[in-house]
Every structure is written in C-alpha cells, then in structure tokens.
C-alpha cells in the first residue's frame, strides 16, 4: 500500500501539473486553478503517506480524483473523457486491506452513482477544443493517463502480493526462534534429495545433533537463557556448514542436518569439526559466558528404507552417543545394525 501510494502520488502530481497549462490553453481558467489545488492535494497525500498515514493519504487521493472528474466533466462535457478518471478508483478501493469489504462495496456503489449522475446531467454538453484535432485528442490523453495509473496499480499490487507470498512461505518453513528451517521444510528437502539419489545413485547423509544437558541450562539459568543458547548454537552450526548443506531445528534442542553429495566418512569429518566448534563456543547471555557440548548421530540417507527409517537410524546413533557419555560423534553401522563410535 505504501509503495503503491508513493508512485501513484508522483503520477498524480505530474498529471495535474501538466493539466494547468493545458486548461489555460483550452481557455478553461477555472479548471487551471482547480488543478493548482489538485497538485497541492496530491502533495499533501504524498506527505501523509511518507509519514505513515496511509488511510489519510488514500482518502485525499479518492476525494481529489472524484472532485476533479466531476468538475471537469461538468464544465467540458461527457465526451471530454474526464469521467475516465473515476475508473482507477474501483481497484484503488480494494487495494487497502485495512478497510472492510463492506466499505469497499459502499465506495464502489458511490462511484457508480457519481458516474451515472455525471452522464445523465452532462451528456448534452459537448467539448470543443481550439481545433478538431485537439477535440479528438483530449479524450485519448485522458484514457492514456488513466491506463497508466491503473497499470501502476496492477504492477504494484502484484509486487506486493508476491512479496507477501514469499514472506508467508518463509514463515511457514522457518523456525521462529533460530531462523533455521523447520521440520516440515526439512522433510520436503530430504524427499527431493531422495529422488535425486534414486536417479543418479549419489550419496547423501543425515546427521542428528542434540545439545547435551540442555535441560540443566533451562533449570539453572531460565528458559530465556536457554533460548539465547539455542540461537547461538544455531548460528554457529549454520555458519560452519557448506552452502549446499541443510539444517533444521528438529524439535527442542535437537537439530537435523542433511549433507548432499556426502558419504558417511565425509559426514563423520564434518560432524567432528562441528563437535569441536561447539566445544570451543562461548555464548554470551547478558554478560555471562555459557559453554555447551553436542552429540551427533550419523546415518546414510537410504532410498531403500525411506525417509523415516533413515532419520530413525540417525536418531538411534545419537541416542547411543548420549548413552556412551555425550560430546561425541556416533555412526550407524548398517552391517551389524549397531552404532559404532568415532
């Protein structure tokens, strides 16, 4: 709404400034002076928009356009084409999502009444310019300005819609606290990677990681401090991964990684580097430095057993690491169905 109003205001200011000499040339000084007031109204609308008063800006624009069309058609007649300026007010009424559909309907109904009244009372008035060519050109000039305004509304409405859609997609796929992708989005990425593995037989690995003794952090320092720790860990993990790797907050203090184009041995090396980085990390919590460790469980992403079972293997390896003393990397060994320590 803000962006649309900003650019529409510039078009309105330019158009009405151009109308001032045009009406003097056409011999209609009343409309020339009216357009001086119109320029002032559009400047005020732009200033209101820049200050965040979007509703006031929209009201000023609607009133000015309606008044301008009514006065111009009353003086120059219906065939001058100034009634066309009422058309953009229809989509413009629906652009502001801060007003109810009922108000939008009432605005459109009022526009229809104004349009009908102007036609009824001015259809007998015929516009005559200085020449026949000017008489024929004025309606087309008005149509051109109207199409420009409506085109801008359509473009910026589409841009705003696309921006809102992208924000919704991000919100729907992102964990609020850490900014990492959420479980649903990670499953989608794993599914896509699984399909690529089936087509190309290339490897990918899953890593399940968990902050050791995180409950103690919450119990000792409070949940707010726990949230800061989660954010700090998430930032460090994301920073140390490759750009093609995926990481999600799987739940609580658990994180799930997917490493495309990576065999288990490569995942072990990467996980060990992450474990060492966590060991060295100090998280600033309101002046207090906290250190945490993490345990990592590794399993290959295997199309033969599916997503859930592959994740379950990584989770089992993580559990074995917890049982084995924490702060370690554990790999699920398919050969004997038992986890092996790194």
N, C-alpha and C positions, 0 to 999 in steps of 0.2 A: 504494500500500500504506500509506504513512504517513498520507495523508488519510483513507482508509477506516478505519484503526485508530483515528485520533483521534476520529472521530464515533461509531464503534461503541462505543468505551470510554465515551463520555458516556451513550449509551443503556444500556449495561450497568450503570454506576454508578447511574443514575436508577432503573432497573428493580429492582435488588436493594435499593436503599434503600427503595423502596416496598414490597418484599416483607416487610421487617422488621415493620412494624406489622400487615400483613395476616396473617402467620403467628401473631403474638401473638393477634390477634382470632379466628383459626381454632382457637386452642388447640393449636398445634404449636410450643412454645418451642424445640425442637431446631432446627427449620428457621429460626426467627427468628435464633438465634445463628449458625447456619450462614451466613445472609445477611449478617451483620456481617462475617464472614470473607470473603464474596464481594465485598463493597464494597471491602475492603482489597486483595484480589487484583486487582480492576479498576483501582483507583488505582495500584497498582504497575505494571500493564500499561500504563496511560497514561503514567506517568513513564518507563518503559523506551522507549516509542515516541517520546516527546519528546526523549530522549537519543540517538535513532538506533538503538536496539537492537530493531529490528523483529522479528527472529526470536524473541527472548525474550518480547516483548510478545504475539506470536501464540501461543506455547506456553502462556503463563499464561492467556490467554483460553480456549483449547481445553480445558485441564485443568479450569478452573473451571466451564465450561459443562457438560462431561461429568460432573463430580462432582456439581454441583448437580442435574442431571437424574436421576442415579442415586439420590441420597439422597432427593430429593423424591418420586420415583415409589415407592421402597421404603417410605416412610412413609405416603404418601397413596394409593397405588394407581395402576394404569394409567389409569383413567378420569378422573384429576385433570388429565391433559393436560400434565404437566411433561416427558414424553418428547418433546414437540414441539420443545423447545429443542435437541435433537440435530440437527434438520434443517438449520439455518443453517451448521452445521459442515461440511456437504458442499461448498457453494460457497466457504466460507471457506478450506477446504483448498486449493482451486485458485487462490485469489487471490494467494498468494505465489509469484511466479515464481522465487524464489531456491531453491526445493526441487524435486527431480526429480519427474517423473511417477510414478516407482515409489513414492516416499514418499507422494505424494498418494493413490495406489491403496491403499497399506497403511493410511493413515489412514481412508479411506472403509470399507475392509474391517473395521477395528477398530470403527468406529462401528456398522456393521451387526451385528457380534457383540454389542456392548453393547446395542443396541436390541432384538435378539432375546432376549437373556438377561433384560432387564427385562420384556419382555412375558411371557415364559414363567413367571417367578417372581412377578410382581405382578398378573397379570390376575385373580386371585381376591380381591385386596384392593380394596375399594370405598370411595371417598371420600364422606364425609358432612359437609357444612358445617352451620353453625348453622341454616340454613333450606334448603328445597328450591331456592329461587331462587338462593341462594349456591352450592349444589352444582352447579347447571347453569351458573352464570356463570363459575366459576373456569376450566374448560377453554377457554371463549371468550376470557377475558382472556389466557390463555397463548398462544392462537393469535394474538391481536392483537399481542402483543409480538413473537412470532416473525416474523409478517408484516412488522412494522415493521423489524426487524433485517435480514431478507432483502431488503426493498425498498431499504434504505440501501446494502446491499452491491451490489445491482444498479445503483443510481444512480451510486455512486462508481466502480464498475468501468467503467461506460460513460463517465463523465467521464475516467477515467484512460486508457481506450482511445482516446477522441477526442483527448486531449492528445498521446498517443504517436503517433497517426496524423498529427497536424498537424506534430509535430517531424520525423517521417520525411519528410513532404512538403517541409518547409523544407530539410532536409539533402540531399534528392535534387535540389533545384532551386537550391542556393546554392553559390557558390564558397567553399571553406573559408578561403582567405587574405583575400579582400577583403570578403566578405559580400555581394557582388553576385550576381545570378542567374547561373547557368551557361549554357553553350551550349545544352543540351537545352531548358531552360526558355525561353530567348530564342526558339528556333525555334518553340516552341508559341505564344508571344505573337505572333510575326510571322505565323504561319499564321492565327491568329484575326483579326489586323488585315487580312490579305489578304482574308479572307472578307467583312469589313465594307466594304472598298473595292469589292469586286465588287457588293455590294448597294446601296451609297449613292454610289459614284463619288467618294468623298472622297479626299484625298491623304494620303500618309504618306511619310516619308523615312528612309533608313538612313544612319548615319554610322559609318565605321570609323576608329578612332583608335589611334595607336601612340606609345609613349614613345620619343623619339629617343635613340639611342646608349645604350640600356639595358644592353647587354652590357658597355659600358665601366664602368657603375656596379657591376655584379657583379664584374668583373675587378679593379677598383681597390679597392672597399670590401667586397667579400664578398657572398654570397647573402643573409645575414641583413639587411644594409643594403638590398639590393635588395627584399626582402620589405616592409620598412618603407616604402620609396618607393612600391611598388605600393599598399599600404594607404592611404598619404597621398593619392596621386593619385585612387584610387577614391572616397575620402571627399569630396574636393573636387569631383570630377565629379558625384557624386550630389547633392551639396548645391546645385549650380548648375542642375540640371535642373528642369523643371516636374514636378509630382506625377504627371501623366499620361504622362510620358516613361519609356522603358525603357532600362536599361543593363545590359550583361553583360560579364563578363570572357571574352573570346573565346578566349584562349589566350596564355600567356606574358605579354608586356607589351601585348597588343592588347585593345582594348575595342570593343564594338559597341553603338551606340545605335539605337533606333527612336523616331522622333518622330511620333506620330499627329497628324492634322489639321494637317499642316505641309507646305507646298510647299518646293521646293528653295531658293528665295530666303530663306525664313524659316529653313531649316536652316543656310544659309551664315552668317546673322547669329548664330544660336545657337552654331555651331561657332567662329566668330571670337571670341566672348566667352569660350568655354571655352579657346581657344588663349591668349588674353591672360591669363586667370586662371592657367593653368599657367605661363606666363612669369613671373608675379609670385609664384608659390607658393614658399615655402621650407619644406622638410621637415626636421624635427628628428630626426636619427639619433644618439642618445646624445651630445647636445651639439654635434654637427656639423651645420651647415645645408647642405642639398643643394638645388640648383635643377635642374629638368629642363624640357624643352620637349616639345611633342607635335605630330604631324602628323595632319591629318584629311582623310578622303576621303568624299565625299558622293555618293549616288545615290538616285533615287526608288524606292520600293517599287512594283514594277510587276507586277500580276497577269498581264499578257500574256506575260511571260517567266519568271515564277515566283520562288520564294524564292532558290534557289541562284544564279541568274543576277543577281538584284538585289544580293545580297551580293557576288557577284564583281565587279560594276561598282563598288561602293563600295571594294572591296579594290584594284581597279585604280587608282582615283583616289588612294587612299592611297599606292600604290607610286609613282605619278607624282610625288606630293608629296615622297616620300623622294628620288627621283631628282633632283628640282628644287631640293634644298637643305634640306629638312626645315623644321620650325616654320612650317607654312603650312596653309591650307585649300584643297583642290582639289575641284572638282565634275566629275562625269562628264557630259559633254555627249552626249546621245543622237543629236543631229542628224548629227554627223560622226564619232561613235564614238571621240572622243578627249577626254582630260581637259583641262579649262581651269582656269587658276589664278585664285584670288581674291586 
